[in-house]
Amino acid sequence: MPEALHWQKSSFSTGDADNNCLEIAAAPTTLHLRESDDPATLLTPAPNALNALLTALKGQFRA
């Protein structure tokens, strides 16, 4: 049986009734992503695709 994933929410998550938050879980060789409001749908991006996404997002939020 696979080990259960430990999901973590962003520290920016308010924790109120609005559950539109991204959660992340690390496995030995992959990262998994899901939305709090749809936890059954998991994304497991390739490392280079996740790096490209994070790099693009960082560029959008720089002042």
Contact map, one row per residue, 1 for C-alpha under 8 A:
111000000000000000000000000000000000000000000000000000000000000
111100000000000000000000000000000000000000000000000000000000000
111110000000000000000000000000000000000000000000000000000000000
011111000000000000000000000000000000000000000000000000000000000
001111100000000000000000111000000000000000000000000000000000000
000111110000000000000000110000000000000000000000000000000000000
000011111000000000000011100000000000000000000000000000000000000
000001111100000000000011100000000000000000000000000000000000000
000000111110100000001111000000000000000000000000000000000000000
000000011111100000001110000000000000000000000000000000000000000
000000001111100000000000000000000000000000000000000000000000000
000000000111110000000000000000000000000000000000000000000000000
000000001111111000001000000000000000000000000000000000000000000
000000000001111100000000000000000000000000000000000000000000000
000000000000111111100000000000000000000000000000000000000000000
000000000000011111100000000000000000000000000000000000000000000
000000000000001111100000000000000000000000000000000000000000000
000000000000001111110000000000000000000000000000000000000000000
000000000000001111111000000000000001100000000000000000000000000
000000000000000001111100000000000011100000000000000000000000000
000000001100100000111110000000000011100000000000000000000000000
000000001100000000011111000000001111000000000000000000000000000
000000111100000000001111100000001111000000000000000000000000000
000000111000000000000111110000111100000000000000000000000000000
000011110000000000000011111000111000000000000000000000000000000
000011000000000000000001111111110000000000000000000000000000000
000010000000000000000000111111110000000000000000000000000000000
000000000000000000000000011111000000000000000000000000000000000
000000000000000000000000011111100000000000000000000000000000000
000000000000000000000000011111110000000000011110000000000000000
000000000000000000000001111011111000000000011000000000000000000
000000000000000000000001111001111100000001111000000000000000000
000000000000000000000111100000111110000001110000000000000000000
000000000000000000000111000000011111011111100000000000000000000
000000000000000000011110000000001111111010000000000000000000000
000000000000000000111110000000000111111000000000000000000000000
000000000000000000111000000000000011111000000000000000000000000
000000000000000000000000000000000111111110000000000000000000000
000000000000000000000000000000000111111111000000000000000000000
000000000000000000000000000000000100011111000000000000000000000
000000000000000000000000000000000110011111100000000000000000000
000000000000000000000000000000011100001111110000000000000000000
000000000000000000000000000000011100000011111000000000000000000
000000000000000000000000000001111000000001111100000000000000000
000000000000000000000000000001110000000000111110110000000000000
000000000000000000000000000001000000000000011111110000000000000
000000000000000000000000000001000000000000001111111000000000000
000000000000000000000000000000000000000000000111111100000000000
000000000000000000000000000000000000000000001111111110000000000
000000000000000000000000000000000000000000001111111111000000000
000000000000000000000000000000000000000000000011111111100000000
000000000000000000000000000000000000000000000001111111110000000
000000000000000000000000000000000000000000000000111111111000000
000000000000000000000000000000000000000000000000011111111100000
000000000000000000000000000000000000000000000000001111111110000
000000000000000000000000000000000000000000000000000111111111000
000000000000000000000000000000000000000000000000000011111111100
000000000000000000000000000000000000000000000000000001111111110
000000000000000000000000000000000000000000000000000000111111110
000000000000000000000000000000000000000000000000000000011111110
000000000000000000000000000000000000000000000000000000001111111
000000000000000000000000000000000000000000000000000000000111111
000000000000000000000000000000000000000000000000000000000000111
